[in-house]
Amino acid sequence: MALWTLAVDQGRICKEGREEPSRGSPLPAASPSPSSSSCKGPARAAAARQPGATRPRPGLAWPPLASRLPCRRPPLPAGQRVLVSRMRALRSAPPRALQLTLAVIKPDAVAHPLFLQAVHETIVNNRFSIVKSKDLQWSRQDSQRFYQEHSGRFFYQRLVEFMSSGPMRAYILAHEEAISLWRSLMGPTKVFRAQHTAPKSIRGTFGLTDTRNTVHGSDSAESASREIAFFFPEFSEEDWYRHEEPQLRACNGSKSEVDC
């Protein structure tokens, strides 16, 4: 049976031999011949003539072409491809506009300096930007106007009297998710539920009753705008978003706080 030697060089296949082997029969081991160097291309022939050059041993063929191609990474599963694309999009996306919310530390917590300090540290540690803050004390009329929507409900009088019983501290807080983050930190309104479902929340830790539950927070963007205007009538939300919010957002997204 005739001998075929296949040598691949720059996409050319060189065939030696005089007779094609029968279909399905295995190829016999090839031995190098003097004339085979002409089929290997100039570079390989020159390398074969150099002393110490590596040549295939008798009985061994050159490695297949696929084994000499550069390695390629296997494709990622569909789920991982989606995750990688989302992470790249998040890295390249510009910072989102900051959201404002109102936070109030109620008289029961302000009366205890350690409680007041703990709530303030919670605000700072969760990377809120404190836009404005002030200490104040309501009159009974102020309390009635603020809780006017609850007028006629069984807890209205008790709530009005409590909120006008001592000093409070009010904050305007800015964060990408200011409303939802602050409400999650506060915990449920009912202290009993907060102590069992969110014991590490502010109300779960410091709350006494459903009225004396330490803190207040806006529950929507509309409520936040209305309540901020009530507590800080001198503050213009529109002007803040036009002039101060872009700079504050740039500082929050920057790794360096030198210019902030």
Backbone torsions as a table, in degrees:
resi	resn	phi	psi	omega
1	MET	NA	138.6	-175.5
2	ALA	-70.9	161.3	-176.5
3	LEU	-107.8	131.9	175.5
4	TRP	-113.0	134.5	172.4
5	THR	-120.1	121.7	179.9
6	LEU	-103.1	122.3	175.9
7	ALA	-125.3	127.4	-176.6
8	VAL	-105.8	123.0	178.2
9	ASP	-145.6	113.7	177.9
10	GLN	54.0	44.0	173.2
11	GLY	81.2	4.6	179.3
12	ARG	-103.7	141.8	177.1
13	ILE	-111.4	122.4	-178.8
14	CYS	-102.8	127.0	-176.6
15	LYS	-111.3	129.2	175.0
16	GLU	-121.0	145.7	179.3
17	GLY	130.0	173.0	-174.3
18	ARG	-121.5	-8.0	-173.6
19	GLU	-150.3	133.0	-179.7
20	GLU	-78.1	132.9	179.1
21	PRO	-67.5	155.2	179.8
22	SER	-65.8	147.7	-178.4
23	ARG	-61.2	131.3	177.1
24	GLY	91.3	-13.2	179.5
25	SER	-84.0	141.6	-179.5
26	PRO	-69.2	149.9	178.0
27	LEU	-77.3	133.1	176.2
28	PRO	-71.7	160.7	180.0
29	ALA	-64.3	136.8	-177.0
30	ALA	-93.3	142.7	173.6
31	SER	-113.1	140.4	-177.7
32	PRO	-66.2	141.4	178.4
33	SER	-118.8	156.4	-177.9
34	PRO	-59.9	-34.2	-176.4
35	SER	-80.9	-7.4	-176.0
36	SER	-71.6	-18.7	-179.1
37	SER	-66.8	-26.0	179.8
38	SER	-69.4	-21.4	179.6
39	CYS	-87.7	-8.6	-173.6
40	LYS	-92.3	-0.8	179.5
41	GLY	90.0	157.3	-176.4
42	PRO	-60.7	-41.9	-175.6
43	ALA	-66.6	-44.7	-177.8
44	ARG	-71.0	-35.9	179.2
45	ALA	-65.7	-39.9	178.7
46	ALA	-66.4	-38.5	178.8
47	ALA	-66.1	-33.8	-179.5
48	ALA	-69.5	-28.8	-179.8
49	ARG	-78.5	-16.7	-178.8
50	GLN	-71.9	143.8	177.8
51	PRO	-65.9	137.9	178.6
52	GLY	82.5	3.8	-179.1
53	ALA	-70.5	146.8	-179.0
54	THR	-78.8	123.8	177.9
55	ARG	-123.6	149.1	177.7
56	PRO	-65.4	137.6	179.3
57	ARG	-69.7	153.2	178.0
58	PRO	-56.5	135.9	179.8
59	GLY	92.0	-5.4	-180.0
60	LEU	-117.3	134.7	178.0
61	ALA	-89.6	165.4	175.7
62	TRP	-64.6	148.9	179.8
63	PRO	-60.4	149.7	-179.3
64	PRO	-62.5	158.1	-175.7
65	LEU	-60.9	-37.5	-177.1
66	ALA	-61.8	-32.3	-178.6
67	SER	-74.8	-15.9	179.9
68	ARG	-99.2	0.6	177.4
69	LEU	-82.8	155.4	177.6
70	PRO	-61.4	144.4	-179.0
71	CYS	-71.5	143.4	176.8
72	ARG	-119.8	140.9	178.2
73	ARG	-69.9	140.8	175.9
74	PRO	-65.7	146.2	-179.1
75	PRO	-63.4	145.3	178.7
76	LEU	-73.9	150.5	173.2
77	PRO	-60.5	159.3	-175.2
78	ALA	-58.6	-42.8	-178.9
79	GLY	-62.1	-40.8	179.5
80	GLN	-69.9	-34.8	177.4
81	ARG	-62.5	-41.7	178.7
82	VAL	-63.8	-42.6	-179.8
83	LEU	-63.9	-43.0	-179.9
84	VAL	-63.9	-42.8	-179.8
85	SER	-64.7	-37.4	177.9
86	ARG	-67.1	-40.4	178.6
87	MET	-63.9	-39.9	177.6
88	ARG	-64.8	-39.3	179.2
89	ALA	-65.1	-39.5	179.3
90	LEU	-65.6	-38.7	180.0
91	ARG	-65.7	-37.9	-176.3
92	SER	-87.4	-11.5	-177.4
93	ALA	-72.9	141.9	176.8
94	PRO	-69.0	156.1	179.4
95	PRO	-59.6	142.0	179.7
96	ARG	-76.6	156.6	177.5
97	ALA	-64.0	141.9	-179.6
98	LEU	-76.8	150.2	179.4
99	GLN	-110.2	145.2	178.9
100	LEU	-105.1	147.3	172.8
101	THR	-147.1	159.7	175.7
102	LEU	-99.9	133.9	174.2
103	ALA	-125.2	133.4	-179.5
104	VAL	-127.7	129.3	170.8
105	ILE	-94.5	119.4	-170.1
106	LYS	-77.8	167.7	-175.7
107	PRO	-57.0	-32.9	-178.2
108	ASP	-64.9	-32.7	178.9
109	ALA	-85.2	-36.2	178.8
110	VAL	-64.3	-29.6	178.9
111	ALA	-67.4	-16.2	178.7
112	HIS	-117.4	105.8	-175.4
113	PRO	-55.2	-34.9	179.7
114	LEU	-67.6	-38.4	176.3
115	PHE	-64.6	-44.5	179.8
116	LEU	-59.8	-44.8	180.0
117	GLN	-65.5	-39.1	-179.1
118	ALA	-64.5	-42.0	179.1
119	VAL	-66.6	-41.7	178.2
120	HIS	-61.3	-41.9	178.4
121	GLU	-65.4	-33.3	175.9
122	THR	-62.3	-40.7	177.9
123	ILE	-62.4	-48.0	-176.8
124	VAL	-67.4	-43.1	-176.2
125	ASN	-68.1	-20.4	178.1
126	ASN	-97.0	19.6	169.7
127	ARG	60.7	34.2	167.6
128	PHE	-75.3	145.8	169.1
129	SER	-95.7	123.9	180.0
130	ILE	-86.3	104.4	-178.2
131	VAL	-74.8	-47.6	177.3
132	LYS	-149.5	155.1	174.4
133	SER	-154.0	154.2	176.7
134	LYS	-163.7	152.7	172.7
135	ASP	-95.2	139.3	-178.3
136	LEU	-153.4	165.9	174.0
137	GLN	-136.3	128.5	-177.7
138	TRP	-83.1	151.7	163.8
139	SER	-86.9	171.1	178.1
140	ARG	-62.6	-35.5	179.2
141	GLN	-66.7	-38.8	176.6
142	ASP	-61.1	-45.3	-180.0
143	SER	-63.1	-40.5	179.0
144	GLN	-64.9	-40.5	179.8
145	ARG	-66.5	-39.4	-177.6
146	PHE	-68.2	-39.5	-177.5
147	TYR	-100.7	27.5	-177.6
148	GLN	-59.8	-32.9	-179.6
149	GLU	-65.3	-20.8	179.4
150	HIS	-96.5	6.7	-178.6
151	SER	-59.2	133.4	-179.2
152	GLY	95.8	-13.4	178.1
153	ARG	-83.5	158.9	-170.5
154	PHE	-63.5	-26.3	-176.6
155	PHE	-96.6	1.9	-171.5
156	TYR	-62.5	-52.5	-177.1
157	GLN	-62.6	-40.8	179.7
158	ARG	-63.9	-41.5	179.8
159	LEU	-67.0	-41.0	179.3
160	VAL	-62.7	-44.4	-179.6
161	GLU	-66.4	-40.2	-178.8
162	PHE	-66.8	-45.5	-175.7
163	MET	-69.8	-16.1	176.4
164	SER	-105.6	14.2	-175.4
165	SER	-88.7	-12.1	-177.5
166	GLY	-171.7	178.3	-178.2
167	PRO	-68.8	153.1	176.7
168	MET	-129.3	168.7	172.2
169	ARG	-127.6	128.7	-178.7
170	ALA	-115.5	143.4	179.8
171	TYR	-128.9	146.1	159.6
172	ILE	-104.0	116.6	-176.5
173	LEU	-109.1	143.2	178.0
174	ALA	-121.4	136.7	179.1
175	HIS	-167.9	159.9	177.5
176	GLU	-61.9	-34.8	177.9
177	GLU	-127.0	54.8	-170.9
178	ALA	-61.1	-45.5	-173.9
179	ILE	-67.2	-52.9	-176.8
180	SER	-67.9	-37.7	-179.5
181	LEU	-66.7	-44.4	-179.1
182	TRP	-66.0	-38.8	179.2
183	ARG	-68.0	-34.7	176.3
184	SER	-68.6	-34.6	177.2
185	LEU	-70.5	-34.3	178.3
186	MET	-66.1	-44.8	-175.1
187	GLY	93.9	176.7	-179.6
188	PRO	-59.9	153.1	-179.2
189	THR	-62.7	-42.8	-179.7
190	LYS	-77.5	121.6	-174.1
191	VAL	-62.7	-39.5	-179.5
192	PHE	-59.3	-43.3	178.6
193	ARG	-68.0	-39.1	179.5
194	ALA	-62.8	-39.1	-178.9
195	GLN	-66.7	-25.2	-178.3
196	HIS	-99.0	-33.1	-177.7
197	THR	-99.5	-26.9	179.7
198	ALA	-141.4	66.8	-173.6
199	PRO	-64.1	-21.7	-179.7
200	LYS	-91.8	0.0	177.6
201	SER	-73.0	171.0	-178.7
202	ILE	-63.6	-48.0	179.9
203	ARG	-69.8	-34.7	176.5
204	GLY	-66.0	-26.2	-178.6
205	THR	-91.5	-43.8	-171.3
206	PHE	-114.5	-11.2	-175.4
207	GLY	-66.2	145.1	179.6
208	LEU	-108.4	-51.2	178.8
209	THR	-139.2	178.0	179.4
210	ASP	-65.5	-24.7	175.5
211	THR	-87.5	-47.3	178.5
212	ARG	-89.1	66.8	-175.8
213	ASN	-108.9	27.9	163.2
214	THR	79.9	-49.3	-170.6
215	VAL	-139.5	163.9	174.3
216	HIS	-132.9	149.5	176.3
217	GLY	-150.3	147.9	179.1
218	SER	-66.3	146.1	-177.5
219	ASP	-103.8	-1.6	178.2
220	SER	-160.6	168.7	179.4
221	ALA	-65.4	-37.4	178.3
222	GLU	-65.2	-44.4	177.8
223	SER	-63.0	-38.6	-179.6
224	ALA	-62.4	-44.6	179.5
225	SER	-62.8	-42.9	-179.0
226	ARG	-67.3	-43.9	-177.4
227	GLU	-72.3	-35.7	176.2
228	ILE	-62.4	-42.3	178.5
229	ALA	-64.2	-31.1	179.4
230	PHE	-72.2	-44.2	-177.3
231	PHE	-81.3	-32.8	-176.8
232	PHE	-127.6	73.9	-177.3
233	PRO	-63.6	-21.4	-179.7
234	GLU	-81.8	-9.8	-175.2
235	PHE	-87.3	130.5	176.5
236	SER	-105.5	108.9	-179.9
237	GLU	-64.4	-38.4	-179.4
238	GLU	-63.4	-45.0	178.9
239	ASP	-66.1	-36.7	179.6
240	TRP	-63.6	-43.3	178.7
241	TYR	-67.1	-29.3	-178.1
242	ARG	-79.7	-38.6	-171.0
243	HIS	-109.6	-41.8	-171.3
244	GLU	-98.6	-32.2	-176.3
245	GLU	-61.4	-44.4	179.2
246	PRO	-59.5	-40.6	179.9
247	GLN	-67.7	-41.8	179.5
248	LEU	-66.5	-38.1	178.3
249	ARG	-65.6	-39.9	177.8
250	ALA	-64.2	-38.7	178.0
251	CYS	-66.5	-40.0	-180.0
252	ASN	-67.1	-31.6	179.7
253	GLY	-87.4	-7.4	-178.7
254	SER	-88.4	144.7	176.8
255	LYS	-76.8	-21.6	179.8
256	SER	-109.0	135.1	179.3
257	GLU	-108.0	21.4	-176.9
258	VAL	-66.4	-43.0	-175.5
259	ASP	-92.9	5.8	-175.3
260	CYS	-98.4	NA	NA
